[in-house]
Amino acid sequence: MGVLAALWGASYLFIKVSLDDGFTPVAVVFVRTALAALVLIPVAVRRGALAGLRGPVLGWLVVLALVQVVVPFLLITVGELHISSSLAAILVSSSPIFTALLALRFDADERSRGWRAVGILVGIAGVALLFGVDLTGGREEVLGGLAVLVAGLAYAIGPLTSKHRVQGTGLAPVAIVTVTMTVSAVVLAPVLPIVGVIDGDLQPDSTGSLLALGVAGTGVAFLIFYTLIADVGPARASLVAYIAPGFSVVYGAAILDESIGVGTIGGLALILAGSFLAAGGRVSLARSLRRA
């Protein structure tokens, strides 16, 4: 689990370096998804996981690719043009809070009561703290933060779509993530000639970071995640989401010399605590500890 958290936490660092004197946001997302697909396709084929791809489920997988990959990946990448990598990671971790809010209207099984409702309020307070203290550099910085926050909303919509339209079809998780990554790369390919691939003078660090983002931060990370789900179950595997932002903050400060102030630490603590509670973390953690 520690390896996975380290890889996912590093993704925001890889995005930031890829953008600096290097690639356009669309190019970053295209290469990221294409490399991830190249890692995942052989595994899915070897396991025979793609055999059930037929009928309406294909259409919903395309929708899932747009909602859970293309849109949030682009929003996060564009957002990191204006905000730090560590701040982006913290804002994205608000996704369980959006899931809890959406459930009030769209999923009765996930509706927030008791501690879950408290978690929503705590998480919102963390977001407000970040925007009030850390995002004070002007209009572009605020818009960058909002873009990443909307990406967190997209990450919340994706699992709800998957739950109601894809789960129950018999598709293995590795098949779902392989198809969504492949579809995302195909969708973005025609856009590249329009927006361009390189923005500025391409640096070796940018190329290396983009390769690491696609192969390790996306392809290998997803493989580890779904292996972890099979080994320890989804409840314990999901705990990685509360560890990864900590890695991002450390990477940002140590490698990119990003400023980590009281607002950043406070916002991180409130958002992670709120997300944990909003996702039913008290119950999940208790069950996980009993099984350990």
C-alpha positions as CSV (number, residue, x, y, z in Angstrom):
1,M,0.0,0.0,0.0
2,G,2.9,2.3,0.7
3,V,4.3,1.8,-2.8
4,L,0.9,2.7,-4.3
5,A,0.5,5.8,-2.2
6,A,4.0,6.9,-3.1
7,L,3.3,6.4,-6.8
8,W,-0.1,8.2,-6.8
9,G,1.4,11.0,-4.6
10,A,4.2,11.5,-7.1
11,S,1.7,11.9,-10.1
12,Y,1.1,15.5,-9.2
13,L,4.9,16.1,-9.1
14,F,5.2,14.4,-12.5
15,I,2.4,16.6,-14.0
16,K,4.0,19.8,-12.7
17,V,7.5,19.0,-14.1
18,S,6.0,17.8,-17.4
19,L,4.2,21.2,-17.8
20,D,7.2,23.4,-16.9
21,D,9.0,24.3,-20.1
22,G,7.6,21.2,-21.8
23,F,4.3,19.8,-22.8
24,T,0.8,21.2,-23.3
25,P,-1.9,19.9,-20.9
26,V,-3.6,17.9,-23.6
27,A,-0.3,16.3,-24.5
28,V,0.4,15.4,-20.9
29,V,-3.0,13.6,-20.5
30,F,-2.8,11.9,-23.9
31,V,0.6,10.5,-23.3
32,R,-0.3,9.5,-19.8
33,T,-3.4,7.6,-20.8
34,A,-1.7,6.0,-23.9
35,L,1.2,4.7,-21.9
36,A,-1.1,3.4,-19.2
37,A,-3.1,1.6,-21.8
38,L,0.1,0.0,-23.2
39,V,0.9,-1.3,-19.7
40,L,-2.7,-2.5,-19.0
41,I,-3.7,-4.1,-22.3
42,P,-1.3,-7.1,-22.2
43,V,-2.3,-7.8,-18.6
44,A,-6.0,-7.7,-19.4
45,V,-5.6,-9.9,-22.5
46,R,-3.5,-12.4,-20.6
47,R,-6.2,-12.7,-17.9
48,G,-9.0,-12.9,-20.5
49,A,-10.6,-9.9,-18.9
50,L,-11.8,-8.3,-22.1
51,A,-14.0,-11.2,-23.2
52,G,-17.1,-9.7,-21.8
53,L,-16.9,-6.4,-23.7
54,R,-20.1,-6.3,-25.6
55,G,-23.5,-4.6,-25.8
56,P,-24.6,-1.5,-23.8
57,V,-21.7,-1.8,-21.4
58,L,-19.3,-0.5,-24.0
59,G,-21.2,2.7,-24.3
60,W,-21.2,3.2,-20.5
61,L,-17.4,2.6,-20.5
62,V,-17.0,5.4,-23.0
63,V,-19.0,7.7,-20.7
64,L,-16.9,6.5,-17.7
65,A,-13.7,7.2,-19.6
66,L,-14.9,10.8,-20.2
67,V,-16.1,11.4,-16.7
68,Q,-13.5,9.6,-14.7
69,V,-10.4,10.1,-16.8
70,V,-10.5,12.7,-19.6
71,V,-12.3,15.5,-17.8
72,P,-10.5,15.2,-14.4
73,F,-7.1,14.5,-15.8
74,L,-7.4,17.6,-18.0
75,L,-8.7,19.8,-15.2
76,I,-6.0,18.7,-12.8
77,T,-3.3,19.3,-15.4
78,V,-4.6,22.7,-16.4
79,G,-5.0,23.6,-12.7
80,E,-1.4,22.8,-12.1
81,L,-0.4,25.5,-14.5
82,H,-1.5,27.9,-11.8
83,I,-1.2,26.1,-8.4
84,S,1.3,23.9,-6.7
85,S,1.4,20.2,-7.1
86,S,0.8,19.6,-3.4
87,L,-2.2,21.9,-3.3
88,A,-3.7,20.1,-6.3
89,A,-3.3,16.7,-4.6
90,I,-5.0,18.1,-1.4
91,L,-8.0,19.5,-3.4
92,V,-8.5,16.3,-5.4
93,S,-8.7,14.3,-2.1
94,S,-12.1,16.1,-1.5
95,S,-13.7,13.6,-3.9
96,P,-15.4,11.5,-1.1
97,I,-17.1,14.7,0.1
98,F,-18.6,15.2,-3.3
99,T,-19.6,11.6,-3.4
100,A,-21.5,12.0,-0.1
101,L,-23.2,15.2,-1.4
102,L,-24.2,13.6,-4.7
103,A,-25.6,10.6,-2.8
104,L,-28.2,12.8,-1.2
105,R,-29.9,13.0,-4.6
106,F,-28.7,10.0,-6.6
107,D,-27.9,7.1,-4.3
108,A,-30.0,6.3,-1.3
109,D,-27.5,3.6,-0.1
110,E,-24.7,6.2,0.3
111,R,-26.7,9.0,1.9
112,S,-24.9,10.8,4.7
113,R,-26.0,10.4,8.2
114,G,-24.3,10.9,11.6
115,W,-20.5,11.0,11.2
116,R,-20.8,11.1,7.4
117,A,-22.7,14.3,7.6
118,V,-20.1,15.7,10.0
119,G,-17.4,14.7,7.5
120,I,-19.0,16.8,4.7
121,L,-19.0,19.9,6.9
122,V,-15.4,19.3,8.0
123,G,-14.2,18.8,4.5
124,I,-16.0,21.9,3.2
125,A,-14.2,23.8,6.0
126,G,-10.9,22.5,4.7
127,V,-11.6,23.6,1.2
128,A,-12.6,27.1,2.4
129,L,-9.4,27.3,4.4
130,L,-7.3,26.5,1.4
131,F,-9.0,29.0,-0.8
132,G,-8.9,31.7,1.9
133,V,-5.3,31.2,2.9
134,D,-3.3,29.5,0.2
135,L,-5.1,30.7,-3.0
136,T,-4.4,34.4,-2.7
137,G,-2.2,34.9,-5.7
138,G,-4.9,36.3,-8.0
139,R,-7.6,35.3,-10.4
140,E,-5.7,32.6,-12.3
141,E,-4.6,30.8,-9.1
142,V,-8.2,30.8,-7.8
143,L,-9.5,29.4,-11.2
144,G,-6.7,26.8,-11.2
145,G,-7.9,25.7,-7.7
146,L,-11.5,25.6,-8.9
147,A,-10.5,23.5,-11.9
148,V,-8.9,20.9,-9.6
149,L,-11.8,21.0,-7.2
150,V,-14.2,20.2,-10.2
151,A,-11.9,17.3,-11.0
152,G,-12.6,16.0,-7.6
153,L,-16.3,16.3,-8.4
154,A,-15.8,14.3,-11.6
155,Y,-13.9,11.6,-9.6
156,A,-17.1,11.4,-7.4
157,I,-19.4,11.1,-10.4
158,G,-17.3,8.3,-12.0
159,P,-17.8,5.7,-9.3
160,L,-21.5,6.4,-9.1
161,T,-21.8,5.9,-12.8
162,S,-19.8,2.7,-12.6
163,K,-21.8,1.4,-9.7
164,H,-25.2,1.8,-11.4
165,R,-24.2,1.1,-15.0
166,V,-21.1,-1.0,-15.2
167,Q,-20.9,-3.1,-12.0
168,G,-22.9,-6.3,-12.2
169,T,-22.0,-6.8,-15.8
170,G,-19.3,-9.3,-14.9
171,L,-16.4,-7.2,-16.1
172,A,-13.2,-7.5,-14.1
173,P,-11.9,-4.2,-12.7
174,V,-8.7,-4.5,-14.8
175,A,-10.9,-4.6,-17.9
176,I,-12.8,-1.5,-16.9
177,V,-9.6,0.5,-16.3
178,T,-7.9,-0.8,-19.4
179,V,-10.9,0.2,-21.6
180,T,-11.3,3.6,-20.0
181,M,-7.6,4.5,-20.4
182,T,-7.6,3.3,-24.1
183,V,-10.8,5.2,-24.9
184,S,-9.4,8.3,-23.3
185,A,-6.2,8.2,-25.4
186,V,-8.2,7.6,-28.6
187,V,-10.5,10.6,-27.7
188,L,-7.6,12.9,-27.1
189,A,-5.5,11.9,-30.1
190,P,-7.4,14.1,-32.7
191,V,-7.2,17.1,-30.3
192,L,-3.4,17.1,-30.2
193,P,-2.8,18.6,-33.7
194,I,-5.1,21.5,-32.8
195,V,-3.7,22.5,-29.4
196,G,-0.1,21.4,-30.0
197,V,2.2,19.0,-28.2
198,I,5.0,21.2,-26.9
199,D,4.7,24.6,-25.2
200,G,8.1,26.3,-24.9
201,D,11.5,24.7,-24.9
202,L,11.3,21.0,-24.2
203,Q,13.5,20.0,-21.3
204,P,14.8,16.4,-20.5
205,D,13.1,16.5,-17.1
206,S,9.7,17.1,-18.7
207,T,10.1,14.1,-20.9
208,G,11.3,11.9,-18.1
209,S,8.5,13.0,-15.8
210,L,5.8,12.4,-18.5
211,L,7.1,8.9,-19.1
212,A,7.1,8.2,-15.3
213,L,3.6,9.6,-15.0
214,G,2.2,7.3,-17.7
215,V,4.0,4.1,-17.0
216,A,4.4,4.2,-13.2
217,G,2.0,6.9,-11.9
218,T,-0.9,5.6,-14.0
219,G,-0.4,2.2,-15.5
220,V,1.6,0.4,-12.8
221,A,-0.3,2.2,-10.0
222,F,-3.7,1.0,-11.3
223,L,-2.4,-2.5,-11.6
224,I,-1.1,-2.4,-8.0
225,F,-4.4,-0.9,-6.8
226,Y,-6.6,-3.6,-8.4
227,T,-4.2,-6.3,-7.1
228,L,-4.5,-4.8,-3.7
229,I,-8.3,-4.9,-3.9
230,A,-8.2,-8.6,-4.7
231,D,-5.7,-9.3,-1.9
232,V,-7.1,-7.2,1.0
233,G,-10.5,-6.0,-0.2
234,P,-11.8,-2.6,-1.3
235,A,-12.2,-1.2,2.2
236,R,-8.6,-1.5,3.1
237,A,-7.3,-0.7,-0.4
238,S,-9.2,2.6,-0.4
239,L,-7.2,3.7,2.6
240,V,-4.4,4.6,0.2
241,A,-6.4,7.7,-0.9
242,Y,-5.7,9.2,2.6
243,I,-2.0,8.5,2.4
244,A,-1.1,9.7,-1.1
245,P,-1.7,13.5,-0.5
246,G,0.9,13.4,2.3
247,F,3.5,12.1,-0.2
248,S,2.5,14.8,-2.6
249,V,3.1,17.5,0.0
250,V,6.5,16.0,0.9
251,Y,7.5,15.7,-2.8
252,G,6.4,19.3,-3.5
253,A,8.4,20.7,-0.7
254,A,11.5,18.6,-1.0
255,I,11.8,18.5,-4.9
256,L,10.0,21.5,-6.2
257,D,10.6,23.8,-3.2
258,E,6.9,24.5,-2.9
259,S,5.8,26.5,0.1
260,I,3.9,24.5,2.7
261,G,2.3,26.9,5.2
262,V,-0.1,26.5,8.1
263,G,-3.1,26.9,5.7
264,T,-1.8,24.0,3.6
265,I,-1.4,21.7,6.6
266,G,-4.7,22.7,8.1
267,G,-6.6,22.3,4.9
268,L,-5.0,18.9,4.3
269,A,-5.9,17.7,7.7
270,L,-9.6,19.0,7.5
271,I,-10.1,17.7,3.9
272,L,-8.7,14.2,4.7
273,A,-10.6,14.0,7.9
274,G,-13.8,15.1,6.3
275,S,-13.3,12.7,3.3
276,F,-12.5,9.9,5.7
277,L,-15.7,10.4,7.7
278,A,-17.8,11.2,4.6
279,A,-16.8,7.9,3.1
280,G,-17.8,6.0,6.2
281,G,-14.2,5.8,7.3
282,R,-14.9,5.1,11.0
283,V,-16.7,1.9,10.0
284,S,-14.2,0.9,7.3
285,L,-11.2,1.4,9.4
286,A,-12.6,-0.5,12.4
287,R,-13.4,-3.4,10.1
288,S,-10.0,-3.3,8.5
289,L,-8.2,-3.3,11.9
290,R,-10.3,-6.2,13.1
291,R,-9.2,-8.2,10.0
292,A,-5.5,-7.3,10.2
